[in-house]
C-alpha cells in the first residue's frame, strides 16, 4: 500500500483540469466548482452579518464573524467569507431578496465573482474597461532607456513626441525619468525629478484632458509628479523599492499600476528561476492587491502588470502572454508592456526598430484578443489603426 502521496497546492485553471484528463464538455461548470475566492466584507451590522453567515451555511460554506454578532453586543463586524464560484453564485441569488440593503451587497459580490471591472474615473474622464483596450504611449525623459534613451531630454523634443503620441490615439501618456531596462542602475531621485517635472508642467499648460501617468519607483518623484498634474502612478517595483509609496497613494488617492519584477533592474535578469512563472507572478500580485485593499486603497484604483521582461526569460514571457486571462481573476485591469522588448528581439532575430515595431503591433493584436486592458507602446502611429477601429466599435 502506498504510504506517501504527492500533493501540490494549485490555483485551479482550465489548463490543470485538462491535464488530468477531465471531461472537456463539462469544463466550464467544473471551473466554477473548483475555483475558490475569499473576501473580507467590512462593517456589517449584526443583522446583516447573521444573515450573511446563515446564507453561507445554507450553500455549504461558512462565514467568519465577530463572536458577539449573535448577541448583538457590538455595533458592526467585519466578515470573512470563502467559497467556490458556484457557491458564491448561490449566495448572490439568495441575498438579492434579503432586507437590510443586502441586495446591494449581493450585486457587489456578483461583480467580483463575474470578474466585472469597475470603471476608473480620472477627473471627468471615464475609463470603461468593458469597452475596449486602451493605449499607453511611452515618453522616456532619460539618456539611457533601452529603446529611445536620449531622444527626448530636451523639452521641445519631449513635447513634440507627446503630441505625436496623443495625435495618434494614445489614451494615457506614461512619463518616466529613470531607465529600468535590464542591468540598469538607479537614478538619483532629484535628477529624476529634474528631468520629468518641467515636461509635465509644460504639458498641463496646453493639455488638461489627456491622462498622464508617471513611471517611477520613488515616492518623492511620484508626489512631485502628482502635484505637477499627473494622474496615475506606475511603480515598476509594486511598492517594493520605496515603502513610502503607500503614503503617497493614501495622500493623493491616485490610481496605481503594480508591476511584477523578480528583483531590481540591475539584477532581475539573474533571477528567472520559477517553477511556474504564471503562478508565481499571480501570487505576488494577489498579495500586493490584498495589501493595498487592507490599507484602504480601492480595488477600482489598482491596475496590475505581469511585468514582461522584468526578470523573465523569452519562454516565460510567452507563457505569461498565453495565460494572460488567468490574471483577470484578480479583478483588476491588466496592463501589458511588450513594446520593443528583448524577448521580441530574440524571437525575430533583429534589433531594428522598424522590425520591432512591427512585431510589437502583431503581438498587440493578440493581446487585444486576450482582453488586455492597457497596452504600453512606443510607436503609437503603428497602433493608430487599431486604436481607431476600437474607438469605432466601442
C-alpha positions, -999 to +999 in steps of 0.1 A: +000+000+000+013+035-009+021+055+023+033+087+008+011+107-015+022+136-036+001+167-030+006+201-047-014+232-040-027+248-072-049+276-084-075+257-104-075+266-141-088+251-173-052+240-181-048+220-149-082+203-153-074+194-189-040+180-178-057+154-156-080+143-184-112+159-172-142+158-195-139+189-217-176+191-223-181+198-185-151+221-181-169+254-177-192+241-149-162+224-132-142+256-131-170+273-110-168+244-085-131+243-083-122+279-083-123+295-048-123+330-035-121+346-001-135+380+007-133+403+037-165+424+039-163+454+062-186+470+088-217+449+085-243+454+113-253+424+134-284+416+114-265+418+081-237+396+094-260+370+108-280+367+075-247+365+055-234+337+078-267+317+076-268+322+038-232+309+035-240+279+057-271+271+036-249+267+004-223+245+021-197+270+031-191+294+061-186+330+070-165+341+100-179+369+121-172+386+154-181+362+183-206+388+197-226+392+165-251+366+178-256+386+210-259+420+193-234+435+219-214+451+191-223+477+165-206+462+135-184+433+124-161+425+095-168+392+079-145+367+062-164+345+036-149+318+015-163+295-012-163+283-047-176+304-075-205+281-077-213+287-040-210+324-044-234+324-073-260+308-050-252+333-022-258+361-047-292+347-057-303+343-021-290+377-008-309+395-036-342+390-017-329+398+018-336+430+038-311+455+053-297+465+019-281+431+014-293+432-022-266+458-027-240+435-012-253+408-035-246+429-065-211+437-053-203+401-047-216+392-081-193+418-097-163+402-080-171+367-090-181+376-125-148+395-128-165+427-140-142+456-136-153+489-121-148+519-145-120+543-135-129+579-132-100+603-135-111+639-132-141+639-156-126+612-178-143+578-176-121+548-185-146+519-191-126+487-192-156+468-207-155+490-239-120+484-254-083+481-248-066+514-240-032+525-253-005+540-231+022+559-250+057+559-237+076+591-231+111+585-217+129+615-205+161+596-200+196+593-215+197+555-213+164+538-219+168+506-240+149+519-270+147+557-271+172+569-245+184+604-251+159+613-278+136+634-256+158+650-230+152+685-245+118+700-236+108+708-272+116+673-283+097+658-254+066+680-262+069+670-299+068+633-291+040+639-266+019+654-293+028+627-317+016+600-293-017+618-284-025+627-320-021+590-330-046+579-304-028+573-271-052+574-242-026+577-215+010+590-216+035+574-193+063+598-185+095+584-169+128+598-158+146+566-149+155+537-171+145+503-157+159+483-185+178+450-176+211+457-158+204+494-154+215+512-122+193+535-101+190+572-110+193+599-083+158+609-073+165+646-076+178+640-111+147+620-120+125+649-108+146+674-127+140+655-159+103+650-158+086+678-138+093+706-164+078+683-191+047+676-171+041+712-162+046+722-199+021+696-210-005+708-185-003+743-197-019+733-231-035+699-224-057+694-193-075+665-207-051+636-215-045+612-187-009+612-176+010+585-156+044+588-140+068+558-144+087+558-111+095+536-081+103+566-059+077+582-036+093+616-037+092+616-075+056+603-076+044+631-052+061+658-072+046+644-104+011+643-089+015+679-078+026+689-113-005+673-129+000+636-133-030+613-126-016+577-122+015+563-105+032+534-124+055+517-100+077+490-116+086+477-082+050+474-070+059+494-038+089+471-030+115+497-037+101+526-017+078+518+012+067+554+014+048+550-019+019+537+001+017+570+019+016+588-014-013+567-026-032+574+005-025+611+004-032+617-032-059+589-039-041+583-072-046+551-091-016+528-091-001+503-115+016+474-098+043+457-119+059+424-111+096+422-112+118+394-098+142+420-083+156+455-090+166+461-127+203+457-121+199+420-111+164+410-122+176+390-153+197+368-130+166+358-111+144+339-136+141+306-118+104+299-114+086+265-110+056+281-127+061+317-138+024+325-141+015+311-106+045+330-091+035+363-107-001+357-099+006+351-062+028+381-060+002+404-075-025+388-054-006+396-022+000+432-034-036+438-043-047+424-009-022+446+009-035+477-008-071+468+000-062+462+036-047+497+036-080+512+023-069+516-014-099+509-035-097+479-059-111+502-086-078+522-084-054+493-088-041+482-122-018+451-125+011+444-149+027+409-150+060+426-159+071+412-193+109+414-194+113+421-157+132+391-146+117+366-172+132+346-200+118+347-235+099+315-230+085+328-197+073+360-213+053+340-239+039+317-211+025+348-194+010+361-226-006+327-234-022+326-200-029+363-196-066+358-188-057+340-156-047+374-142-082+387-148-094+367-118-077+393-096-105+417-106-080+444-117-074+459-152-043+442-168-016+463-184+009+447-207+043+463-216+057+443-245+069+471-268+103+466-284+115+443-256+143+419-257+122+388-260+109+402-293+144+407-305+152+371-297+121+359-315+125+378-347+164+378-346+165+415-353+171+447-332+160+470-360+134+495-346+110+491-376+111+453-373+105+455-335+076+479-340+060+455-365+065+426-341+050+448-313+020+456-334+013+419-342+016+410-306-007+439-297-035+424-318-030+391-300-031+408-266-063+426-275-079+393-283-069+381-249-087+412-233-057+431-222-070+464-207-040+486-215-011+482-239+020+502-232+037+510-266+064+533-281+051+537-316+015+549-315+015+557-352+018+520-359-011+513-335-033+542-347-054+519-369-060+495-340-070+525-319-094+539-345-110+506-351-116+501-313-130+536-309-154+529-338-166+496-323-169+508-287 
